[in-house]
Amino acid sequence: STQQTTSAIHKLGAAYTDTKNKVKGKFIEFDRGAVATLAAGTAAAALYQKQLSTLNATAANSGQSFKQLKAGIDAAFSSLPVARTDLVNLATQLSQTGITSSREIGSMVVTFEKLAAATGGSANSLAASMVQFTNAMGDQSSGNINAMANSLTDLAAKEGLAAQNIANFAQAIAQLARVSGITENQVLGLSAAFYKAGADGYVAANTFNSMLENITQLASTGSPELAKYANVL
């Protein structure tokens, strides 16, 4: 009938309008999401370019090759699940520590990012402590830093300690430890032992340094008092 036909047409029209509104809403949501994504990507790109400019200036002041630094960052980005901006930030930090080889810095970026991933720490914080530690011990090469990073990873996992705490302690006692003939791996081991025993950071490091200084003085004079440290180290 005419009434039934009219009713069916109205229902069809309502369904069409409803579907159109839903589709339109989805398009609006998609557009907003696309704009947000585009804005975030643009901001990240701008930050990356700004960081590269800073790295370029730092490299020029330090006599480093920006081209090699950039190549190292690109290589690290292709092999690690880390943002380019984080890699550039770390490379800039390392380039300000007195390390002159751009290739060495590229290798260290990979080492410290892997160390951070393995231990749950911050690549930048670990880099700061480990670079100072290895420098004080006399070997700041990327190969040695990689070896020490592996030792630190194993030690932290074995002893159930934070790698950053061990690295901080090692950095604090490294200079006197080297003079006393203690090796890098031994320093890391001693650092872990102090922390595992409940020693409190730099307070314990100062105590350890005082003890080492006393041992060194006693050893140089041949004093019998050296025997009291026989069971300490």
Solvent accessible surface area in square Angstrom, and as a share of the most:
residue,aa,sasa,rsa
1,S,96,0.62
2,T,114,0.66
3,Q,151,0.67
4,Q,127,0.57
5,T,76,0.44
6,T,60,0.35
7,S,49,0.32
8,A,59,0.46
9,I,108,0.55
10,H,126,0.56
11,K,144,0.61
12,L,131,0.65
13,G,35,0.33
14,A,62,0.48
15,A,55,0.43
16,Y,143,0.55
17,T,71,0.41
18,D,72,0.37
19,T,76,0.44
20,K,117,0.50
21,N,87,0.44
22,K,125,0.53
23,V,67,0.38
24,K,120,0.51
25,G,26,0.25
26,K,143,0.61
27,F,126,0.53
28,I,69,0.35
29,E,120,0.54
30,F,140,0.58
31,D,77,0.40
32,R,172,0.63
33,G,37,0.36
34,A,45,0.35
35,V,98,0.56
36,A,63,0.49
37,T,98,0.57
38,L,126,0.63
39,A,59,0.46
40,A,64,0.50
41,G,41,0.39
42,T,85,0.49
43,A,63,0.49
44,A,53,0.41
45,A,55,0.43
46,A,61,0.47
47,L,88,0.44
48,Y,29,0.11
49,Q,105,0.47
50,K,143,0.61
51,Q,35,0.15
52,L,16,0.08
53,S,72,0.46
54,T,66,0.39
55,L,0,0.00
56,N,71,0.36
57,A,56,0.43
58,T,17,0.10
59,A,1,0.01
60,A,79,0.61
61,N,133,0.68
62,S,46,0.30
63,G,71,0.68
64,Q,18,0.08
65,S,42,0.27
66,F,61,0.25
67,K,170,0.72
68,Q,66,0.29
69,L,2,0.01
70,K,55,0.23
71,A,57,0.44
72,G,17,0.16
73,I,2,0.01
74,D,48,0.25
75,A,61,0.47
76,A,1,0.00
77,F,78,0.33
78,S,95,0.62
79,S,77,0.50
80,L,21,0.11
81,P,137,0.86
82,V,30,0.17
83,A,52,0.40
84,R,81,0.29
85,T,25,0.14
86,D,74,0.38
87,L,0,0.00
88,V,0,0.00
89,N,71,0.36
90,L,0,0.00
91,A,1,0.00
92,T,16,0.09
93,Q,45,0.20
94,L,0,0.00
95,S,2,0.01
96,Q,118,0.53
97,T,56,0.33
98,G,60,0.58
99,I,14,0.07
100,T,97,0.57
101,S,46,0.30
102,S,5,0.04
103,R,171,0.62
104,E,49,0.22
105,I,1,0.00
106,G,11,0.10
107,S,55,0.36
108,M,1,0.00
109,V,1,0.00
110,V,38,0.22
111,T,12,0.07
112,F,0,0.00
113,E,18,0.08
114,K,114,0.48
115,L,5,0.02
116,A,11,0.08
117,A,89,0.69
118,A,66,0.51
119,T,39,0.23
120,G,71,0.69
121,G,35,0.34
122,S,54,0.35
123,A,11,0.09
124,N,45,0.23
125,S,51,0.33
126,L,0,0.00
127,A,0,0.00
128,A,38,0.30
129,S,6,0.04
130,M,0,0.00
131,V,5,0.03
132,Q,94,0.42
133,F,0,0.00
134,T,0,0.00
135,N,87,0.45
136,A,26,0.21
137,M,21,0.09
138,G,46,0.44
139,D,60,0.31
140,Q,45,0.20
141,S,47,0.30
142,S,17,0.11
143,G,53,0.51
144,N,23,0.12
145,I,0,0.00
146,N,64,0.33
147,A,46,0.36
148,M,11,0.05
149,A,4,0.03
150,N,83,0.43
151,S,34,0.22
152,L,0,0.00
153,T,34,0.20
154,D,99,0.51
155,L,34,0.17
156,A,8,0.07
157,A,83,0.64
158,K,164,0.69
159,E,44,0.20
160,G,67,0.64
161,L,41,0.21
162,A,54,0.42
163,A,3,0.03
164,Q,41,0.18
165,N,57,0.29
166,I,0,0.00
167,A,0,0.00
168,N,37,0.19
169,F,2,0.01
170,A,0,0.00
171,Q,48,0.21
172,A,30,0.23
173,I,1,0.00
174,A,0,0.00
175,Q,138,0.61
176,L,40,0.20
177,A,0,0.00
178,R,130,0.47
179,V,106,0.61
180,S,41,0.26
181,G,61,0.59
182,I,24,0.12
183,T,74,0.43
184,E,28,0.12
185,N,88,0.45
186,Q,98,0.43
187,V,0,0.00
188,L,2,0.01
189,G,30,0.29
190,L,39,0.19
191,S,0,0.00
192,A,2,0.02
193,A,57,0.44
194,F,52,0.22
195,Y,48,0.18
196,K,124,0.53
197,A,90,0.70
198,G,63,0.61
199,A,27,0.21
200,D,105,0.54
201,G,14,0.14
202,Y,120,0.45
203,V,102,0.59
204,A,11,0.08
205,A,0,0.00
206,N,95,0.49
207,T,86,0.50
208,F,1,0.00
209,N,34,0.18
210,S,70,0.45
211,M,34,0.15
212,L,2,0.01
213,E,89,0.40
214,N,50,0.26
215,I,27,0.14
216,T,50,0.29
217,Q,102,0.45
218,L,21,0.10
219,A,58,0.45
220,S,92,0.59
221,T,108,0.63
222,G,60,0.57
223,S,24,0.15
224,P,120,0.75
225,E,100,0.45
226,L,60,0.30
227,A,74,0.57
228,K,125,0.53
229,Y,35,0.13
230,A,72,0.56
231,N,153,0.78
232,V,78,0.45
233,L,100,0.50
